[in-house]
Amino acid sequence: MRKIRRIHILAAVAVLVAAVLFVLGDFGAGDDAVFVPYGAFLEMAAEGYVDAAEVGEGAVIRFWIGESAFYTSNPRNPGLVEVLLLKGVAVVEPGMSAGDILQNLAGFAVIGIVIFAAIRLMNKNVGKSAMALEVDAAEPDSLQTGFDAVAGNDEAKESVLDVVDFIREPDKYAKYGARMPRGLIFYGPPGTGKTLMARAIAAEAGVPFFATSGSDFVQMYVGVGAKRIRELFGKARQAGRAVVFIDEIDAIGKSRASRAAGGNDEREQTLNALLTEMSGFQTAEGIVVIAATNRLDTLDDALLRPGRFDRQIEIALPDLAGRQNILAVHSRNKPLAADINLTDIAKQCAYFSGAMLENLMNEAAINAAKSGASEIGRDEIENAYYTIVAGSAKKDRSHIKERDRQITAFHEAGHALAAKILQPENTISKITIIPSTKGAAGFCVNIPPDKMYFTKAELEAQIIGLLAGRAAEELIFGAENITTGASNDISRANSILKDYVASYGMGESLAELSPPDRRREAATHMAKLFTKSRELLAENRNILDNIANALLERETINESELDAIFNEQYEPRG
């Protein structure tokens, strides 16, 4: 506080000095000059008495009659110089006097003091806020999350059990010369429970949990991120044994080679500080660092080498059994109806993450509470499911034209028919032409079974099914009347086809193709698969019409109703 007051006093003194110098510089003509009123000066110039005058932008005009010096007030009249020259007065530009020099120096001094004060205040604020890392340890008792709350990740849990034991009893492993893994990286899609698993490890080991995010270390001031890293690990060492968790580590740990052309000094310093801190751990400290990322492939190699993040553990989307266990965990405190079968719900939720399953049960509970039901039944869970998948159904549909209803009906019927023929193992749980709040005019819920791999034929079947909506529009209404409704289908088909050609090597060549060649081959495959989709629907036109007509009549049909229409008329070829 005293320093700030001192700066303010210095600034005030500098301004006062500058004002005094300004007065002296402008109003003191110097030498032994005599003041003459401006009118008298003009009369003397007109009568030819004035030999020379010094006219500038200052407050005074200096002039000479013979050897005698005089000065007068300067009205800063732009025509004065011309008048004086016409009267034979020699007009000269004023030189810089001592007063002018002092005046300019005073001005620079004032500016310098103001800038200095601003920098000092900014640095003080940065030191208190931007430089500090606001992270406190969560004690084991407050975590309330053990392995019993982590469902659907049995393989991942198995991979960290020895780490928990190591944190609890480091001496047990030290006598065998074993070194505790200094770091674990959890990777996988969003919402699969990476943070939950890290908290569970700390809770099971009974140690404090320090949770941060990679973005906490990314700052505009060089050196701040590195300082925060050192603070974080300093706090962990003070706690003794601890789990340090850094979410979204790719914010600071991206490969340095990938940004060589436009490097970021702050990110590099932060990453180097993290690498240094991890290398400095002692085996018996009982501190383990856990990081989480959705993009393991983007991380720097130095992070992934042994001695840093020793283990890379995938936290993947849960399989059928995992989904059932997750649903059971999130149903513990909810009044489910007796006829609710979690296995059936788990089958319906293929490729749902743990977070999505938790959200499903929560939305179902909200639906039950809004309707005043005594328990959570099938309707509440189904409504929650379709809301998550496609959005809530729009209530007011009076504005929808009949032509649009027909286009939507045949579009969704095309998807359903192609899936029934080419993907018989899939479940078509619902088809509707009721528009949703997510912008869909209708939707067909096509649920695939759990698979480790997809064959070439299965990928082609997926693409043909996605293109079947556009193919049905063209088949029924003509090529000139296709609509924008297939935009999302086409985007997804292109994404699959890109991997089909470039990543999976299922195109014409296993060799890596140049981007133009990839695009050319993908376009050729897309055209062939669209033709197959259109031909498939044309061959089964009666079934397509019947599905579309059922949708126009009822707006929504379920799996059993679709099966009845399909099985009545479909005759497999060959």
Contacts in CASP RR format, 6 or more apart in sequence:
PFRMAT RR
TARGET T0000
AUTHOR 0000-0000-0000
METHOD contacts of the structure
MODEL  1
MRKIRRIHILAAVAVLVAAVLFVLGDFGAGDDAVFVPYGAFLEMAAEGYV
DAAEVGEGAVIRFWIGESAFYTSNPRNPGLVEVLLLKGVAVVEPGMSAGD
ILQNLAGFAVIGIVIFAAIRLMNKNVGKSAMALEVDAAEPDSLQTGFDAV
AGNDEAKESVLDVVDFIREPDKYAKYGARMPRGLIFYGPPGTGKTLMARA
IAAEAGVPFFATSGSDFVQMYVGVGAKRIRELFGKARQAGRAVVFIDEID
AIGKSRASRAAGGNDEREQTLNALLTEMSGFQTAEGIVVIAATNRLDTLD
DALLRPGRFDRQIEIALPDLAGRQNILAVHSRNKPLAADINLTDIAKQCA
YFSGAMLENLMNEAAINAAKSGASEIGRDEIENAYYTIVAGSAKKDRSHI
KERDRQITAFHEAGHALAAKILQPENTISKITIIPSTKGAAGFCVNIPPD
KMYFTKAELEAQIIGLLAGRAAEELIFGAENITTGASNDISRANSILKDY
VASYGMGESLAELSPPDRRREAATHMAKLFTKSRELLAENRNILDNIANA
LLERETINESELDAIFNEQYEPRG
3 120 0 8 1.000
4 117 0 8 1.000
4 120 0 8 1.000
4 121 0 8 1.000
7 113 0 8 1.000
7 116 0 8 1.000
7 117 0 8 1.000
7 120 0 8 1.000
8 117 0 8 1.000
10 113 0 8 1.000
11 110 0 8 1.000
11 113 0 8 1.000
11 114 0 8 1.000
11 117 0 8 1.000
14 106 0 8 1.000
14 107 0 8 1.000
14 109 0 8 1.000
14 110 0 8 1.000
14 113 0 8 1.000
15 110 0 8 1.000
17 106 0 8 1.000
17 109 0 8 1.000
18 103 0 8 1.000
18 106 0 8 1.000
18 107 0 8 1.000
18 109 0 8 1.000
18 110 0 8 1.000
21 99 0 8 1.000
21 102 0 8 1.000
21 103 0 8 1.000
21 106 0 8 1.000
22 103 0 8 1.000
22 106 0 8 1.000
24 99 0 8 1.000
24 102 0 8 1.000
25 97 0 8 1.000
25 99 0 8 1.000
25 100 0 8 1.000
25 102 0 8 1.000
25 103 0 8 1.000
26 58 0 8 1.000
26 59 0 8 1.000
26 60 0 8 1.000
27 59 0 8 1.000
27 60 0 8 1.000
28 60 0 8 1.000
28 71 0 8 1.000
29 35 0 8 1.000
29 60 0 8 1.000
29 62 0 8 1.000
29 69 0 8 1.000
29 71 0 8 1.000
30 97 0 8 1.000
31 69 0 8 1.000
32 69 0 8 1.000
33 62 0 8 1.000
33 69 0 8 1.000
33 70 0 8 1.000
33 71 0 8 1.000
34 68 0 8 1.000
34 69 0 8 1.000
34 70 0 8 1.000
34 71 0 8 1.000
35 70 0 8 1.000
35 71 0 8 1.000
35 72 0 8 1.000
36 44 0 8 1.000
36 70 0 8 1.000
36 71 0 8 1.000
36 72 0 8 1.000
37 72 0 8 1.000
37 73 0 8 1.000
38 72 0 8 1.000
38 73 0 8 1.000
38 75 0 8 1.000
39 72 0 8 1.000
40 72 0 8 1.000
41 50 0 8 1.000
41 61 0 8 1.000
41 63 0 8 1.000
41 70 0 8 1.000
41 72 0 8 1.000
44 50 0 8 1.000
44 65 0 8 1.000
45 53 0 8 1.000
45 63 0 8 1.000
45 83 0 8 1.000
45 84 0 8 1.000
45 87 0 8 1.000
45 89 0 8 1.000
46 87 0 8 1.000
48 87 0 8 1.000
48 88 0 8 1.000
48 89 0 8 1.000
49 65 0 8 1.000
50 63 0 8 1.000
50 64 0 8 1.000
50 65 0 8 1.000
50 84 0 8 1.000
50 87 0 8 1.000
50 89 0 8 1.000
51 64 0 8 1.000
51 65 0 8 1.000
51 66 0 8 1.000
51 89 0 8 1.000
51 90 0 8 1.000
52 63 0 8 1.000
52 64 0 8 1.000
52 89 0 8 1.000
52 90 0 8 1.000
52 91 0 8 1.000
52 92 0 8 1.000
53 61 0 8 1.000
53 62 0 8 1.000
53 63 0 8 1.000
53 64 0 8 1.000
53 84 0 8 1.000
53 89 0 8 1.000
53 90 0 8 1.000
53 91 0 8 1.000
53 92 0 8 1.000
54 61 0 8 1.000
54 62 0 8 1.000
54 63 0 8 1.000
54 91 0 8 1.000
54 92 0 8 1.000
54 93 0 8 1.000
54 94 0 8 1.000
54 95 0 8 1.000
55 61 0 8 1.000
55 74 0 8 1.000
55 80 0 8 1.000
55 81 0 8 1.000
55 84 0 8 1.000
55 91 0 8 1.000
55 92 0 8 1.000
55 94 0 8 1.000
56 74 0 8 1.000
56 93 0 8 1.000
56 94 0 8 1.000
57 74 0 8 1.000
57 76 0 8 1.000
58 74 0 8 1.000
58 76 0 8 1.000
58 94 0 8 1.000
59 73 0 8 1.000
59 74 0 8 1.000
60 71 0 8 1.000
60 72 0 8 1.000
60 73 0 8 1.000
60 74 0 8 1.000
61 71 0 8 1.000
61 72 0 8 1.000
61 73 0 8 1.000
61 74 0 8 1.000
62 69 0 8 1.000
62 70 0 8 1.000
62 71 0 8 1.000
62 94 0 8 1.000
63 69 0 8 1.000
63 70 0 8 1.000
63 71 0 8 1.000
63 72 0 8 1.000
63 89 0 8 1.000
64 70 0 8 1.000
81 91 0 8 1.000
84 91 0 8 1.000
85 91 0 8 1.000
126 221 0 8 1.000
126 224 0 8 1.000
130 219 0 8 1.000
130 221 0 8 1.000
130 224 0 8 1.000
131 221 0 8 1.000
131 224 0 8 1.000
131 227 0 8 1.000
131 228 0 8 1.000
132 231 0 8 1.000
133 212 0 8 1.000
133 216 0 8 1.000
133 228 0 8 1.000
133 231 0 8 1.000
133 232 0 8 1.000
135 210 0 8 1.000
135 211 0 8 1.000
135 212 0 8 1.000
135 216 0 8 1.000
135 232 0 8 1.000
135 235 0 8 1.000
137 208 0 8 1.000
137 209 0 8 1.000
137 210 0 8 1.000
137 235 0 8 1.000
137 239 0 8 1.000
137 242 0 8 1.000
138 199 0 8 1.000
138 202 0 8 1.000
138 208 0 8 1.000
138 209 0 8 1.000
138 210 0 8 1.000
138 211 0 8 1.000
139 208 0 8 1.000
139 209 0 8 1.000
140 202 0 8 1.000
140 203 0 8 1.000
140 205 0 8 1.000
140 206 0 8 1.000
140 207 0 8 1.000
140 208 0 8 1.000
140 209 0 8 1.000
143 199 0 8 1.000
143 200 0 8 1.000
143 202 0 8 1.000
143 203 0 8 1.000
143 209 0 8 1.000
144 203 0 8 1.000
145 196 0 8 1.000
145 199 0 8 1.000
145 200 0 8 1.000
145 203 0 8 1.000
146 199 0 8 1.000
146 200 0 8 1.000
146 203 0 8 1.000
146 204 0 8 1.000
147 157 0 8 1.000
147 200 0 8 1.000
147 204 0 8 1.000
149 196 0 8 1.000
149 200 0 8 1.000
149 329 0 8 1.000
150 157 0 8 1.000
150 193 0 8 1.000
150 196 0 8 1.000
150 197 0 8 1.000
150 200 0 8 1.000
151 318 0 8 1.000
151 322 0 8 1.000
151 325 0 8 1.000
151 326 0 8 1.000
151 328 0 8 1.000
151 329 0 8 1.000
152 318 0 8 1.000
152 319 0 8 1.000
152 321 0 8 1.000
152 322 0 8 1.000
152 323 0 8 1.000
152 325 0 8 1.000
152 326 0 8 1.000
152 354 0 8 1.000
153 192 0 8 1.000
153 193 0 8 1.000
153 197 0 8 1.000
153 315 0 8 1.000
153 316 0 8 1.000
153 318 0 8 1.000
153 322 0 8 1.000
154 322 0 8 1.000
156 186 0 8 1.000
156 197 0 8 1.000
156 313 0 8 1.000
156 314 0 8 1.000
156 315 0 8 1.000
157 197 0 8 1.000
159 311 0 8 1.000
159 313 0 8 1.000
160 184 0 8 1.000
160 197 0 8 1.000
160 201 0 8 1.000
160 313 0 8 1.000
163 180 0 8 1.000
163 181 0 8 1.000
163 184 0 8 1.000
163 201 0 8 1.000
163 205 0 8 1.000
163 288 0 8 1.000
164 201 0 8 1.000
164 204 0 8 1.000
164 205 0 8 1.000
165 172 0 8 1.000
166 172 0 8 1.000
166 173 0 8 1.000
166 178 0 8 1.000
166 180 0 8 1.000
166 181 0 8 1.000
166 286 0 8 1.000
166 288 0 8 1.000
167 180 0 8 1.000
167 201 0 8 1.000
167 205 0 8 1.000
167 206 0 8 1.000
167 207 0 8 1.000
167 241 0 8 1.000
167 243 0 8 1.000
167 286 0 8 1.000
167 288 0 8 1.000
168 205 0 8 1.000
168 206 0 8 1.000
170 180 0 8 1.000
170 241 0 8 1.000
170 283 0 8 1.000
170 284 0 8 1.000
170 285 0 8 1.000
170 286 0 8 1.000
171 284 0 8 1.000
173 179 0 8 1.000
173 180 0 8 1.000
174 283 0 8 1.000
174 284 0 8 1.000
179 283 0 8 1.000
180 283 0 8 1.000
180 286 0 8 1.000
180 288 0 8 1.000
181 288 0 8 1.000
181 310 0 8 1.000
181 311 0 8 1.000
182 278 0 8 1.000
182 281 0 8 1.000
182 288 0 8 1.000
182 289 0 8 1.000
182 307 0 8 1.000
182 308 0 8 1.000
182 309 0 8 1.000
182 310 0 8 1.000
183 278 0 8 1.000
183 288 0 8 1.000
183 289 0 8 1.000
183 290 0 8 1.000
183 291 0 8 1.000
183 307 0 8 1.000
183 308 0 8 1.000
183 309 0 8 1.000
183 310 0 8 1.000
183 311 0 8 1.000
184 288 0 8 1.000
184 289 0 8 1.000
184 290 0 8 1.000
184 291 0 8 1.000
184 309 0 8 1.000
184 310 0 8 1.000
184 311 0 8 1.000
184 312 0 8 1.000
184 313 0 8 1.000
185 249 0 8 1.000
185 290 0 8 1.000
185 291 0 8 1.000
185 292 0 8 1.000
185 293 0 8 1.000
185 296 0 8 1.000
185 299 0 8 1.000
185 303 0 8 1.000
185 304 0 8 1.000
185 309 0 8 1.000
185 311 0 8 1.000
185 312 0 8 1.000
185 313 0 8 1.000
186 194 0 8 1.000
186 197 0 8 1.000
186 198 0 8 1.000
186 290 0 8 1.000
186 291 0 8 1.000
186 292 0 8 1.000
186 293 0 8 1.000
186 313 0 8 1.000
186 314 0 8 1.000
186 315 0 8 1.000
187 194 0 8 1.000
187 292 0 8 1.000
187 293 0 8 1.000
187 294 0 8 1.000
187 295 0 8 1.000
187 296 0 8 1.000
187 312 0 8 1.000
187 313 0 8 1.000
187 314 0 8 1.000
187 315 0 8 1.000
188 194 0 8 1.000
188 293 0 8 1.000
188 294 0 8 1.000
188 296 0 8 1.000
188 314 0 8 1.000
188 315 0 8 1.000
188 316 0 8 1.000
189 294 0 8 1.000
189 316 0 8 1.000
189 317 0 8 1.000
189 353 0 8 1.000
190 294 0 8 1.000
190 353 0 8 1.000
190 355 0 8 1.000
191 353 0 8 1.000
191 354 0 8 1.000
191 355 0 8 1.000
191 356 0 8 1.000
192 315 0 8 1.000
192 316 0 8 1.000
192 317 0 8 1.000
192 318 0 8 1.000
192 353 0 8 1.000
192 354 0 8 1.000
192 355 0 8 1.000
193 315 0 8 1.000
193 353 0 8 1.000
193 354 0 8 1.000
193 355 0 8 1.000
194 247 0 8 1.000
194 292 0 8 1.000
194 315 0 8 1.000
195 211 0 8 1.000
195 245 0 8 1.000
195 247 0 8 1.000
195 292 0 8 1.000
197 315 0 8 1.000
198 209 0 8 1.000
198 211 0 8 1.000
198 243 0 8 1.000
198 245 0 8 1.000
198 290 0 8 1.000
198 292 0 8 1.000
199 209 0 8 1.000
199 211 0 8 1.000
199 245 0 8 1.000
201 243 0 8 1.000
201 288 0 8 1.000
201 290 0 8 1.000
202 208 0 8 1.000
202 209 0 8 1.000
202 242 0 8 1.000
202 243 0 8 1.000
202 245 0 8 1.000
203 209 0 8 1.000
205 241 0 8 1.000
205 243 0 8 1.000
207 239 0 8 1.000
207 240 0 8 1.000
207 241 0 8 1.000
207 242 0 8 1.000
207 243 0 8 1.000
207 286 0 8 1.000
208 236 0 8 1.000
208 239 0 8 1.000
208 241 0 8 1.000
208 242 0 8 1.000
208 243 0 8 1.000
209 242 0 8 1.000
209 243 0 8 1.000
209 245 0 8 1.000
210 232 0 8 1.000
210 235 0 8 1.000
210 236 0 8 1.000
210 239 0 8 1.000
210 242 0 8 1.000
210 243 0 8 1.000
210 244 0 8 1.000
210 245 0 8 1.000
211 245 0 8 1.000
211 247 0 8 1.000
212 232 0 8 1.000
212 244 0 8 1.000
212 245 0 8 1.000
212 246 0 8 1.000
212 247 0 8 1.000
213 246 0 8 1.000
213 247 0 8 1.000
213 248 0 8 1.000
213 251 0 8 1.000
214 246 0 8 1.000
214 247 0 8 1.000
214 248 0 8 1.000
214 249 0 8 1.000
214 251 0 8 1.000
214 252 0 8 1.000
215 248 0 8 1.000
215 251 0 8 1.000
216 228 0 8 1.000
217 224 0 8 1.000
217 225 0 8 1.000
217 228 0 8 1.000
217 229 0 8 1.000
217 251 0 8 1.000
217 252 0 8 1.000
217 270 0 8 1.000
218 225 0 8 1.000
218 251 0 8 1.000
218 252 0 8 1.000
218 266 0 8 1.000
218 267 0 8 1.000
218 270 0 8 1.000
219 225 0 8 1.000
219 228 0 8 1.000
219 266 0 8 1.000
220 266 0 8 1.000
221 266 0 8 1.000
222 265 0 8 1.000
222 266 0 8 1.000
222 269 0 8 1.000
223 266 0 8 1.000
223 269 0 8 1.000
223 270 0 8 1.000
224 266 0 8 1.000
225 252 0 8 1.000
225 266 0 8 1.000
225 269 0 8 1.000
225 270 0 8 1.000
225 273 0 8 1.000
226 269 0 8 1.000
226 270 0 8 1.000
226 272 0 8 1.000
226 273 0 8 1.000
227 273 0 8 1.000
228 270 0 8 1.000
229 270 0 8 1.000
229 273 0 8 1.000
229 274 0 8 1.000
229 277 0 8 1.000
230 273 0 8 1.000
230 277 0 8 1.000
232 244 0 8 1.000
233 244 0 8 1.000
233 277 0 8 1.000
233 287 0 8 1.000
236 242 0 8 1.000
236 244 0 8 1.000
236 287 0 8 1.000
237 285 0 8 1.000
237 287 0 8 1.000
240 285 0 8 1.000
240 286 0 8 1.000
240 287 0 8 1.000
241 285 0 8 1.000
241 286 0 8 1.000
241 287 0 8 1.000
242 286 0 8 1.000
242 287 0 8 1.000
243 287 0 8 1.000
243 288 0 8 1.000
243 290 0 8 1.000
244 287 0 8 1.000
244 288 0 8 1.000
244 289 0 8 1.000
244 290 0 8 1.000
245 289 0 8 1.000
245 290 0 8 1.000
245 291 0 8 1.000
245 292 0 8 1.000
246 289 0 8 1.000
246 290 0 8 1.000
246 291 0 8 1.000
246 292 0 8 1.000
247 291 0 8 1.000
247 292 0 8 1.000
248 292 0 8 1.000
248 293 0 8 1.000
248 294 0 8 1.000
249 291 0 8 1.000
249 292 0 8 1.000
249 293 0 8 1.000
249 299 0 8 1.000
249 303 0 8 1.000
250 293 0 8 1.000
250 294 0 8 1.000
250 295 0 8 1.000
250 298 0 8 1.000
250 299 0 8 1.000
252 267 0 8 1.000
252 270 0 8 1.000
252 271 0 8 1.000
252 274 0 8 1.000
253 267 0 8 1.000
253 271 0 8 1.000
253 274 0 8 1.000
253 299 0 8 1.000
253 300 0 8 1.000
253 303 0 8 1.000
254 267 0 8 1.000
254 298 0 8 1.000
254 299 0 8 1.000
254 300 0 8 1.000
255 298 0 8 1.000
255 299 0 8 1.000
255 300 0 8 1.000
255 301 0 8 1.000
256 263 0 8 1.000
256 268 0 8 1.000
256 271 0 8 1.000
256 300 0 8 1.000
257 300 0 8 1.000
258 298 0 8 1.000
259 267 0 8 1.000
271 300 0 8 1.000
271 302 0 8 1.000
271 303 0 8 1.000
274 303 0 8 1.000
275 302 0 8 1.000
275 303 0 8 1.000
275 308 0 8 1.000
278 289 0 8 1.000
278 307 0 8 1.000
278 308 0 8 1.000
278 309 0 8 1.000
279 307 0 8 1.000
279 308 0 8 1.000
281 287 0 8 1.000
289 309 0 8 1.000
291 303 0 8 1.000
291 309 0 8 1.000
293 299 0 8 1.000
296 312 0 8 1.000
302 308 0 8 1.000
303 309 0 8 1.000
304 312 0 8 1.000
317 351 0 8 1.000
317 352 0 8 1.000
317 353 0 8 1.000
318 325 0 8 1.000
318 326 0 8 1.000
318 352 0 8 1.000
318 353 0 8 1.000
318 354 0 8 1.000
318 357 0 8 1.000
319 450 0 8 1.000
320 343 0 8 1.000
320 346 0 8 1.000
320 347 0 8 1.000
320 350 0 8 1.000
320 450 0 8 1.000
321 346 0 8 1.000
322 346 0 8 1.000
323 346 0 8 1.000
323 349 0 8 1.000
323 352 0 8 1.000
323 354 0 8 1.000
323 357 0 8 1.000
324 342 0 8 1.000
324 343 0 8 1.000
324 346 0 8 1.000
326 354 0 8 1.000
326 357 0 8 1.000
326 358 0 8 1.000
327 342 0 8 1.000
327 345 0 8 1.000
327 346 0 8 1.000
327 349 0 8 1.000
327 357 0 8 1.000
327 360 0 8 1.000
327 361 0 8 1.000
328 342 0 8 1.000
330 357 0 8 1.000
330 358 0 8 1.000
330 361 0 8 1.000
330 362 0 8 1.000
331 342 0 8 1.000
331 361 0 8 1.000
334 361 0 8 1.000
334 364 0 8 1.000
334 365 0 8 1.000
334 376 0 8 1.000
335 368 0 8 1.000
335 374 0 8 1.000
335 375 0 8 1.000
335 376 0 8 1.000
336 375 0 8 1.000
336 376 0 8 1.000
336 377 0 8 1.000
337 375 0 8 1.000
337 376 0 8 1.000
337 377 0 8 1.000
337 378 0 8 1.000
339 377 0 8 1.000
339 378 0 8 1.000
340 376 0 8 1.000
340 377 0 8 1.000
340 378 0 8 1.000
340 381 0 8 1.000
345 360 0 8 1.000
345 381 0 8 1.000
345 385 0 8 1.000
347 427 0 8 1.000
347 447 0 8 1.000
348 385 0 8 1.000
348 427 0 8 1.000
348 429 0 8 1.000
348 447 0 8 1.000
349 356 0 8 1.000
349 357 0 8 1.000
349 360 0 8 1.000
349 385 0 8 1.000
350 447 0 8 1.000
350 448 0 8 1.000
350 449 0 8 1.000
350 450 0 8 1.000
351 448 0 8 1.000
352 360 0 8 1.000
356 388 0 8 1.000
359 388 0 8 1.000
360 381 0 8 1.000
360 384 0 8 1.000
360 385 0 8 1.000
360 388 0 8 1.000
361 381 0 8 1.000
361 384 0 8 1.000
363 383 0 8 1.000
363 384 0 8 1.000
363 387 0 8 1.000
363 388 0 8 1.000
364 376 0 8 1.000
364 377 0 8 1.000
364 380 0 8 1.000
364 381 0 8 1.000
364 383 0 8 1.000
364 384 0 8 1.000
365 376 0 8 1.000
365 380 0 8 1.000
366 384 0 8 1.000
367 376 0 8 1.000
367 379 0 8 1.000
367 380 0 8 1.000
367 383 0 8 1.000
367 384 0 8 1.000
368 375 0 8 1.000
368 376 0 8 1.000
368 377 0 8 1.000
368 380 0 8 1.000
371 380 0 8 1.000
373 380 0 8 1.000
386 393 0 8 1.000
386 430 0 8 1.000
386 445 0 8 1.000
389 443 0 8 1.000
389 445 0 8 1.000
390 436 0 8 1.000
390 438 0 8 1.000
390 440 0 8 1.000
390 442 0 8 1.000
390 443 0 8 1.000
390 445 0 8 1.000
391 436 0 8 1.000
391 437 0 8 1.000
391 438 0 8 1.000
391 440 0 8 1.000
392 436 0 8 1.000
392 437 0 8 1.000
393 432 0 8 1.000
393 434 0 8 1.000
393 435 0 8 1.000
393 436 0 8 1.000
393 437 0 8 1.000
394 434 0 8 1.000
394 435 0 8 1.000
394 436 0 8 1.000
394 437 0 8 1.000
397 434 0 8 1.000
397 435 0 8 1.000
400 435 0 8 1.000
404 441 0 8 1.000
405 433 0 8 1.000
405 552 0 8 1.000
406 548 0 8 1.000
406 552 0 8 1.000
407 473 0 8 1.000
407 477 0 8 1.000
407 483 0 8 1.000
408 433 0 8 1.000
408 441 0 8 1.000
408 442 0 8 1.000
408 551 0 8 1.000
409 433 0 8 1.000
409 548 0 8 1.000
409 549 0 8 1.000
409 551 0 8 1.000
409 552 0 8 1.000
410 469 0 8 1.000
410 472 0 8 1.000
410 473 0 8 1.000
410 476 0 8 1.000
410 477 0 8 1.000
410 544 0 8 1.000
410 548 0 8 1.000
411 441 0 8 1.000
411 469 0 8 1.000
411 470 0 8 1.000
411 472 0 8 1.000
411 473 0 8 1.000
411 483 0 8 1.000
411 485 0 8 1.000
411 486 0 8 1.000
412 431 0 8 1.000
412 432 0 8 1.000
412 433 0 8 1.000
412 442 0 8 1.000
412 443 0 8 1.000
412 444 0 8 1.000
412 469 0 8 1.000
412 551 0 8 1.000
413 431 0 8 1.000
413 472 0 8 1.000
413 544 0 8 1.000
413 547 0 8 1.000
413 548 0 8 1.000
413 551 0 8 1.000
414 465 0 8 1.000
414 468 0 8 1.000
414 469 0 8 1.000
414 471 0 8 1.000
414 472 0 8 1.000
414 537 0 8 1.000
414 544 0 8 1.000
414 547 0 8 1.000
415 431 0 8 1.000
415 444 0 8 1.000
415 446 0 8 1.000
415 465 0 8 1.000
415 466 0 8 1.000
415 468 0 8 1.000
415 469 0 8 1.000
415 489 0 8 1.000
416 428 0 8 1.000
416 431 0 8 1.000
416 444 0 8 1.000
416 446 0 8 1.000
416 547 0 8 1.000
416 562 0 8 1.000
417 468 0 8 1.000
417 536 0 8 1.000
417 537 0 8 1.000
417 540 0 8 1.000
417 543 0 8 1.000
417 544 0 8 1.000
417 547 0 8 1.000
417 566 0 8 1.000
418 461 0 8 1.000
418 464 0 8 1.000
418 465 0 8 1.000
418 468 0 8 1.000
418 533 0 8 1.000
418 536 0 8 1.000
418 537 0 8 1.000
419 426 0 8 1.000
419 428 0 8 1.000
419 444 0 8 1.000
419 446 0 8 1.000
419 465 0 8 1.000
419 468 0 8 1.000
420 428 0 8 1.000
420 562 0 8 1.000
420 566 0 8 1.000
420 570 0 8 1.000
421 536 0 8 1.000
421 540 0 8 1.000
421 570 0 8 1.000
422 461 0 8 1.000
422 464 0 8 1.000
422 465 0 8 1.000
422 536 0 8 1.000
423 446 0 8 1.000
423 448 0 8 1.000
423 458 0 8 1.000
423 461 0 8 1.000
423 462 0 8 1.000
423 465 0 8 1.000
425 448 0 8 1.000
425 449 0 8 1.000
426 446 0 8 1.000
426 447 0 8 1.000
426 448 0 8 1.000
426 449 0 8 1.000
427 446 0 8 1.000
427 447 0 8 1.000
427 559 0 8 1.000
428 444 0 8 1.000
428 445 0 8 1.000
428 446 0 8 1.000
428 447 0 8 1.000
428 559 0 8 1.000
428 562 0 8 1.000
429 445 0 8 1.000
429 447 0 8 1.000
429 558 0 8 1.000
429 559 0 8 1.000
430 443 0 8 1.000
430 444 0 8 1.000
430 445 0 8 1.000
430 556 0 8 1.000
430 557 0 8 1.000
430 558 0 8 1.000
430 559 0 8 1.000
431 443 0 8 1.000
431 444 0 8 1.000
431 445 0 8 1.000
431 547 0 8 1.000
431 551 0 8 1.000
431 556 0 8 1.000
431 557 0 8 1.000
431 562 0 8 1.000
432 442 0 8 1.000
432 443 0 8 1.000
432 551 0 8 1.000
432 555 0 8 1.000
432 556 0 8 1.000
432 557 0 8 1.000
433 441 0 8 1.000
433 442 0 8 1.000
433 551 0 8 1.000
433 552 0 8 1.000
433 555 0 8 1.000
433 556 0 8 1.000
434 442 0 8 1.000
434 555 0 8 1.000
434 556 0 8 1.000
435 441 0 8 1.000
435 442 0 8 1.000
436 442 0 8 1.000
436 443 0 8 1.000
441 485 0 8 1.000
454 462 0 8 1.000
456 500 0 8 1.000
456 504 0 8 1.000
456 506 0 8 1.000
459 496 0 8 1.000
459 500 0 8 1.000
459 504 0 8 1.000
459 506 0 8 1.000
460 500 0 8 1.000
460 529 0 8 1.000
462 493 0 8 1.000
462 496 0 8 1.000
463 493 0 8 1.000
463 496 0 8 1.000
463 497 0 8 1.000
463 500 0 8 1.000
463 526 0 8 1.000
463 529 0 8 1.000
464 529 0 8 1.000
464 532 0 8 1.000
464 533 0 8 1.000
464 536 0 8 1.000
465 533 0 8 1.000
466 489 0 8 1.000
466 490 0 8 1.000
466 492 0 8 1.000
466 493 0 8 1.000
466 496 0 8 1.000
467 486 0 8 1.000
467 489 0 8 1.000
467 490 0 8 1.000
467 493 0 8 1.000
467 529 0 8 1.000
467 530 0 8 1.000
467 533 0 8 1.000
468 533 0 8 1.000
468 536 0 8 1.000
468 537 0 8 1.000
469 486 0 8 1.000
469 489 0 8 1.000
470 482 0 8 1.000
470 486 0 8 1.000
470 489 0 8 1.000
470 490 0 8 1.000
470 530 0 8 1.000
471 530 0 8 1.000
471 533 0 8 1.000
471 534 0 8 1.000
471 536 0 8 1.000
471 537 0 8 1.000
472 537 0 8 1.000
472 544 0 8 1.000
473 481 0 8 1.000
473 482 0 8 1.000
473 483 0 8 1.000
473 486 0 8 1.000
474 482 0 8 1.000
474 534 0 8 1.000
475 534 0 8 1.000
475 537 0 8 1.000
475 538 0 8 1.000
475 541 0 8 1.000
475 544 0 8 1.000
476 544 0 8 1.000
493 526 0 8 1.000
493 529 0 8 1.000
494 522 0 8 1.000
494 526 0 8 1.000
497 522 0 8 1.000
497 525 0 8 1.000
497 526 0 8 1.000
497 529 0 8 1.000
498 518 0 8 1.000
498 522 0 8 1.000
500 506 0 8 1.000
500 507 0 8 1.000
500 522 0 8 1.000
500 525 0 8 1.000
501 507 0 8 1.000
501 513 0 8 1.000
501 518 0 8 1.000
501 521 0 8 1.000
501 522 0 8 1.000
501 525 0 8 1.000
502 512 0 8 1.000
502 513 0 8 1.000
502 518 0 8 1.000
507 521 0 8 1.000
507 525 0 8 1.000
508 521 0 8 1.000
513 521 0 8 1.000
537 544 0 8 1.000
540 569 0 8 1.000
540 570 0 8 1.000
542 569 0 8 1.000
543 565 0 8 1.000
543 566 0 8 1.000
543 569 0 8 1.000
543 570 0 8 1.000
546 565 0 8 1.000
546 569 0 8 1.000
547 557 0 8 1.000
547 562 0 8 1.000
547 565 0 8 1.000
547 566 0 8 1.000
550 557 0 8 1.000
550 561 0 8 1.000
550 565 0 8 1.000
551 557 0 8 1.000
554 561 0 8 1.000
557 565 0 8 1.000
END
